[in-house]
Amino acid sequence: MTPTLDALAFRHRASLLACAAAPLVWAALAPGRAGPRPEEVAAGAAIVLAGAALRLAAIRRLGKRARVAQAKAEVLVREGPYAWLRNPLYVAALLVLLGFGLVVGLGAWALAPAAAAWLVYDRVVRHEERVLAALQGPAFAAFAAAVPRWRPTWPSVAPSGLAPVPWPEVLRREWRLLAGLPLGLAGAALVRPLGAPDWVARGLEVVGAPASQDLALAVAVAAATVIGAVVVAIRTDLDLARRVRRREEQARARAAAAAAAPDGPARAED
């Protein structure tokens, strides 16, 4: 069965989002660009932290309860941020991307990478929601009618009655976020004061870059991003094929065990 565009976006969302975030790398390292203003850095950092807080709050409610069929979702979470909007994890990621765009000095253009990422997430969400509708039926239809997909609204749905994940467990699961965001913010804010664009300019001169070093850097970043995205996409497809084969082998083993059991199909026919 040929996967739909939405299913492909869901499967390869990591590669697609890396492409959407590539302009941030260029903006941080481009030799010919002026650095961000202090107020842009402050506003961007605040937006990044708001996105991180929203993600932690959503993870605290979601826990291990996956919301897509591939992870055998069985419960529709309606507590915490999920009472305000249907996709708080994706909104959190968009806020982080927007904030980093301001920190590296994209200004109003920081909306462009966030908008590109939103286009990816919108396709991903449509795939997930079709899966949830098949799993949850009328419950998900009522949830979708009451809670917007992207725009926060005042909670109007009955809670699921699920206990939140303890904060220590949330922080343990999200240690990469807690460690990576401060380092990322510090690096993005200090990349120009530390002279990184000057080092990039000298490197481009060494390899014979054209007169427009910003353009040369953009081409290099785009090429590296595409290569990395293709590698990740291939790895994703290989992992998916491996999981499918494993499930098929497990199903065959269960069927063989059932057929060999004393009370298996042959006994059932007696």
Solvent accessible surface area in square Angstrom, and as a share of the most:
residue,aa,sasa,rsa
1,M,234,1.05
2,T,117,0.68
3,P,49,0.31
4,T,71,0.41
5,L,122,0.61
6,D,6,0.03
7,A,20,0.15
8,L,66,0.33
9,A,6,0.05
10,F,22,0.09
11,R,72,0.26
12,H,30,0.13
13,R,83,0.30
14,A,65,0.50
15,S,8,0.05
16,L,71,0.35
17,L,40,0.20
18,A,49,0.38
19,C,54,0.32
20,A,9,0.07
21,A,30,0.23
22,A,15,0.11
23,P,54,0.34
24,L,21,0.10
25,V,75,0.43
26,W,64,0.22
27,A,0,0.00
28,A,13,0.10
29,L,46,0.23
30,A,0,0.00
31,P,33,0.21
32,G,64,0.61
33,R,56,0.20
34,A,86,0.66
35,G,40,0.39
36,P,33,0.21
37,R,138,0.50
38,P,111,0.70
39,E,101,0.45
40,E,24,0.11
41,V,38,0.22
42,A,65,0.51
43,A,47,0.37
44,G,0,0.00
45,A,27,0.21
46,A,60,0.46
47,I,44,0.22
48,V,0,0.00
49,L,100,0.50
50,A,53,0.41
51,G,0,0.00
52,A,12,0.10
53,A,60,0.46
54,L,39,0.19
55,R,80,0.29
56,L,24,0.12
57,A,34,0.26
58,A,0,0.00
59,I,18,0.09
60,R,62,0.23
61,R,58,0.21
62,L,19,0.09
63,G,14,0.14
64,K,169,0.71
65,R,66,0.24
66,A,29,0.22
67,R,29,0.11
68,V,22,0.12
69,A,41,0.31
70,Q,112,0.50
71,A,55,0.42
72,K,154,0.65
73,A,5,0.04
74,E,142,0.64
75,V,54,0.31
76,L,7,0.04
77,V,0,0.00
78,R,58,0.21
79,E,17,0.08
80,G,28,0.27
81,P,16,0.10
82,Y,1,0.00
83,A,11,0.08
84,W,99,0.35
85,L,7,0.03
86,R,17,0.06
87,N,8,0.04
88,P,0,0.00
89,L,36,0.18
90,Y,33,0.13
91,V,26,0.15
92,A,1,0.01
93,A,38,0.29
94,L,25,0.12
95,L,53,0.26
96,V,29,0.17
97,L,25,0.13
98,L,37,0.18
99,G,0,0.00
100,F,32,0.13
101,G,0,0.00
102,L,31,0.15
103,V,1,0.00
104,V,7,0.04
105,G,11,0.10
106,L,18,0.09
107,G,17,0.16
108,A,87,0.68
109,W,191,0.67
110,A,1,0.00
111,L,113,0.56
112,A,49,0.38
113,P,4,0.03
114,A,13,0.10
115,A,52,0.40
116,A,40,0.31
117,A,1,0.01
118,W,92,0.32
119,L,108,0.53
120,V,20,0.12
121,Y,16,0.06
122,D,12,0.06
123,R,88,0.32
124,V,0,0.00
125,V,0,0.00
126,R,86,0.31
127,H,25,0.11
128,E,18,0.08
129,E,19,0.08
130,R,126,0.46
131,V,24,0.14
132,L,2,0.01
133,A,46,0.36
134,A,91,0.70
135,L,82,0.41
136,Q,35,0.16
137,G,27,0.26
138,P,117,0.73
139,A,47,0.37
140,F,12,0.05
141,A,63,0.48
142,A,65,0.51
143,F,2,0.01
144,A,30,0.23
145,A,93,0.72
146,A,38,0.29
147,V,1,0.01
148,P,26,0.16
149,R,57,0.21
150,W,48,0.17
151,R,159,0.58
152,P,84,0.53
153,T,38,0.22
154,W,196,0.69
155,P,43,0.27
156,S,86,0.55
157,V,30,0.17
158,A,71,0.55
159,P,92,0.58
160,S,32,0.20
161,G,71,0.69
162,L,43,0.22
163,A,72,0.56
164,P,48,0.30
165,V,14,0.08
166,P,81,0.51
167,W,108,0.38
168,P,103,0.65
169,E,45,0.20
170,V,0,0.00
171,L,76,0.38
172,R,152,0.55
173,R,63,0.23
174,E,17,0.08
175,W,142,0.50
176,R,164,0.60
177,L,32,0.16
178,L,74,0.37
179,A,49,0.38
180,G,35,0.34
181,L,20,0.10
182,P,71,0.45
183,L,132,0.66
184,G,28,0.27
185,L,24,0.12
186,A,47,0.36
187,G,40,0.38
188,A,13,0.10
189,A,34,0.26
190,L,86,0.43
191,V,21,0.12
192,R,43,0.16
193,P,99,0.62
194,L,115,0.57
195,G,15,0.14
196,A,14,0.11
197,P,8,0.05
198,D,82,0.42
199,W,147,0.51
200,V,33,0.19
201,A,16,0.12
202,R,133,0.49
203,G,35,0.34
204,L,20,0.10
205,E,110,0.50
206,V,128,0.73
207,V,115,0.66
208,G,62,0.60
209,A,28,0.22
210,P,81,0.51
211,A,112,0.87
212,S,54,0.35
213,Q,40,0.18
214,D,37,0.19
215,L,106,0.53
216,A,15,0.11
217,L,12,0.06
218,A,35,0.28
219,V,92,0.53
220,A,52,0.40
221,V,18,0.10
222,A,50,0.39
223,A,50,0.39
224,A,67,0.52
225,T,24,0.14
226,V,84,0.48
227,I,114,0.58
228,G,33,0.32
229,A,10,0.08
230,V,76,0.44
231,V,89,0.51
232,V,66,0.38
233,A,23,0.18
234,I,96,0.49
235,R,167,0.61
236,T,36,0.21
237,D,56,0.29
238,L,103,0.51
239,D,39,0.20
240,L,47,0.23
241,A,42,0.32
242,R,110,0.40
243,R,102,0.37
244,V,56,0.32
245,R,128,0.47
246,R,113,0.41
247,R,124,0.45
248,E,85,0.38
249,E,97,0.43
250,Q,85,0.38
251,A,48,0.37
252,R,146,0.53
253,A,60,0.47
254,R,153,0.56
255,A,63,0.49
256,A,63,0.49
257,A,64,0.50
258,A,53,0.41
259,A,66,0.51
260,A,87,0.67
261,A,38,0.30
262,P,112,0.71
263,D,107,0.55
264,G,11,0.11
265,P,72,0.46
266,A,77,0.60
267,R,141,0.52
268,A,81,0.62
269,E,148,0.66
270,D,145,0.75
